[in-house]
Amino acid sequence: MTAEIKMLPTQEQPYARIAVIGGGAWGTALASVAAKAGRAVQLYARDRATVRSINSSHVNAKYLPEIALPPSLTATDDLEVALNGADAVLLVVPSGAVRAMASRISGLVKHGTPVAICTKGIEPTTGYLMSQVVSEEMPHVPVGTISGPTFARETALGHPTAATVAFEFTHKDRLEPSHSPAARLALSMSTGFFKTYISDDLVGVEIGGAVKNVVAIGCGMMTGAGFAENTRAALITRGLDEMKVLAEALGGRRETVTGLAGTGDLTLTCSSQTSRNMSLGVQLGQGIPRDQCFDGAPVVVEGEANARSVIDLAKRVRVAMPICETVFGILHEGAI
């Protein structure tokens, strides 16, 4: 199977009911996509004000205040309500909260229900990919991911967007690929503006998503320090090679990293300050102390934690990643 496949209309069936766990910008955008694709969607948000805003005004006033959400999209602050009857689950919480949330919902998700992680990162304490974390907490379900070059606001606004849905394929999935969780979830999320491709290389897709955050901080640093496009192109290209080497060392495929979840996501994140990773790098490159970045607001930047976990993992499998090592040194070891 190739790294990414565009599914043509066949006999696969979409999932009727989708639970989205996480009421931030990306969770809300994905819930909106699923609702526009015709799915019955329940969005879980722990913030009751967000739940009220979505249900009464069809707006996530905290994260996407200017974007109208589909009236059919409903929200709840009760996990049991959100997961009741769900045919598929999207887990959209920060990477540091994935294990705790997976543990909380494990008993509420019925056996065999696919869970797609929509968060990018590597667990610091174990070096596990997010799929490994969830599989450890929820061994009774197939676990995959949705990843790609996807800013939440643009996705929610309906700008043309493409993403990869990746699950490991069982023997049965290979015999009937249109019935696989990857194909069915891809179809469930497909609209006229949100195009989905499938992959059976879960490792390659996840490594692309985790490492690109670190490289994006590096690109931001060089931009903030006054370097120009030649330097950015070099960092993106060499950063892509680091992603390929690490993916291959962990059993993924190099060609996967050249697709949407690798090259696509890396290019997007390294080219716009809409990305918090890129934005943090720019501010640091301008000499702004970390505690004063984002005007002192406590903004979570996934690549900041990922830098440590990526380097720890790279050392464990004896892979050299000089760009990521440099970013890690600046962020966590006081390197200049």
HELIX and SHEET records of a PDB file:
HELIX    1   1 ALA A   25  LYS A   36  1                                  12    
HELIX    2   2 ARG A   48  SER A   57  1                                  10    
HELIX    3   3 LEU A   79  LEU A   83  1                                   5    
HELIX    4   4 SER A   95  ALA A   97  5                                   3    
HELIX    5   5 VAL A   98  ILE A  105  1                                   8    
HELIX    6   6 SER A  106  LEU A  108  5                                   3    
HELIX    7   7 MET A  130  GLU A  137  1                                   8    
HELIX    8   8 ALA A  152  LEU A  157  1                                   6    
HELIX    9   9 HIS A  171  LEU A  175  1                                   5    
HELIX   10  10 PRO A  177  HIS A  179  5                                   3    
HELIX   11  11 PRO A  181  SER A  188  1                                   8    
HELIX   12  12 LEU A  202  GLY A  224  1                                  23    
HELIX   13  13 GLU A  229  ALA A  249  1                                  21    
HELIX   14  14 ARG A  254  VAL A  257  1                                   4    
HELIX   15  15 LEU A  260  GLY A  264  3                                   5    
HELIX   16  16 ASP A  265  THR A  269  1                                   5    
HELIX   17  17 ARG A  276  GLY A  285  1                                  10    
HELIX   18  18 ARG A  290  GLY A  296  5                                   7    
HELIX   19  19 GLU A  302  ARG A  316  1                                  15    
HELIX   20  20 PRO A  322  HIS A  332  1                                  11    
SHEET    1   A 9 ILE A   5  LYS A   6  0                                        
SHEET    2   A 9 PHE A 194  SER A 199 -1                                        
SHEET    3   A 9 THR A 161  PHE A 167  1                                        
SHEET    4   A 9 VAL A 143  SER A 147 -1                                        
SHEET    5   A 9 VAL A 115  ILE A 117  1                                        
SHEET    6   A 9 ALA A  88  LEU A  91  1                                        
SHEET    7   A 9 ARG A  17  ILE A  21  1                                        
SHEET    8   A 9 ALA A  40  TYR A  44  1                                        
SHEET    9   A 9 THR A  74  THR A  76  1                                        
END                                                                             
